[in-house]
Amino acid sequence: MSEKDKETLLGILLDRAMEITSCDAATLYLCREEGLVFARMKTISLHMERGAGGETIDLPPVRMDEGNVCAYAALHRELVNIPDVYAEGAFDFSGPREYDAMTGYHTCSMLVTPLEDIRGDVIGVLQLMNATDEKGQVVPFRKDDEYVIRALGSQTAVSVNNMLYLEELKDQLYSFVSAFVTSVDERTPYNGSHTRKVAIYAGILADYINRMHERGECEEWFGENRREQLVLAAALHDIGKMVIPLSVMNKATKLGERLGDIERRFELLAAYGEIDMLRGRLTEEEYADWKTYLTESLAFIREVNVSGFLPEEGMERVRRIAERTYRHEDATIACLTDDEKECLLVRKGTLTEAERGQMESHVVMTGKILEQVHFGRHYANVPRFAAAHHELLDGSGYPGHKTADELELEMRILAVADIYDALVATDRPYKKPMPQEKAFAILHSMADEGKLEERLVVYLQQALAEIPEEELAKRRMF
């Protein structure tokens, strides 16, 4: 009743039932939609054991047909004690006979009991074969065996049912998380598979830390629950992006949709110049110079719009263009609006300070959204970890500007995994994917600056070096 691992518990049930009844063979089935599925098989005299540790037994499920003794026991919730299967005519024993013919084994006595919990739910069937006496001779199962095995089966059924229920709840939680991840990643083509990959990298790091721990090279250790919380936090770390405007999320260039306004304005300015020339307000030479200026300036603006980095001389030229105006009749028209100027003066990336603030607010929203979810005590750390994935060791991260002594290992792992995927991602609107070597060079540089934990950067680099690309592509979050 204290065992928490289902596979271990099923092994205990089989072994103890065989010990109690002194039988030579046993088969454990679990109830599934397709019938009774083989979960464990063991025959002492043949030195055969299958299904240990969750191994799949490649035998077809037993149909829920009353002609089969195991199905009968499950359907009627009855224990069946058969002294000699070859002399029994009430059930179809063609299966055991075929098995005997193939292996040279001889099935004789059989005790079959349903695994029924206190609610009357049958979760499986235990089939014991060939009870033996003190001399090792095959004998029928005793009446006393029936009571003990039925009680043992019921106790096991309660525990297994609780475990299956917990697994079902866990699967439900994972399905909700997967739905959230899909919603975030599908909302914009520029997030792609980022969330899933960060969760995968976080899991890879946890597994590598465990291998280092086993070699005595790392004190940290990720048990099953701790690893689950880390991966769940990674999977949910960008859920706050659900509230970020798509105009910011999808801003692939500095100007976004504003470039069209500038192009139309420059066409208008050129037309005004031509009108003024025709009316004698400009000479042909002045008009030609004006038109050349507009053409060259627009070409420069288009170039800046898609540039990853704008040097100081480029920023100065943007300022000069923004200061240039043209007066036509009673109207004075600026080549660039203040808003367009601000966008073009973004030195790196595509977002203005205001837009970057909006984007960074997704971390706060991640925390607020996840605080509304009841994770229970087993997953209580998930919201806290997820909301800290942009924190850095030197306090320069956000939103809380936490420092090294405030950042748990999980938070540090998420920061490394998130930045790594951002660097190598193939679907970012503002940059080309970076080679893995260069990405790790940047991560090591950030570690040297005191922003990331160097050890974790090394661990991720070494872990990924051990995983073939085709295997990495098949990895899943859970």
Secondary structure, DSSP 8 states (H G I E B T S, - for coil): -----HHHHHHHHHHHHHHHHTEEEEEEEEEETTEEEEEEEEETTTTEEE-GGG----S--B---TTSHHHHHHHHT--EEES-GGG--SS--HHHHHHHHHH------EEEEEEE-TTS-EEEEEEEEEEE-TTS-EE---HHHHHHHHHHHHHHHHHHHHHHHHHHHHHHHHHHHHHHHHHHHHH-TTTTTHHHHHHHHHHHHHHHHHHHHHTTS-S----HHHHHHHHHHHHHTTGGGGGS-HHHHT--SSSTTHHHHHHHHHHHHHHHHHHHHHTTSS-HHHHHHHHHHHHHHHHHHHHHHH-SB--HHHHHHHHHHHH-EEEETTEEEESS-HHHHHHHT-SBSS--HHHHHHHHHHHHHHHHHHHTS--TGGGTTHHHHHTTTT--TBS-SSSS--BGGG--HHHHHHHHHHHHHHHH-S--TTS----HHHHHHHHHHHHHTTSS-HHHHHHHHHHHHTS-HHHHHH----
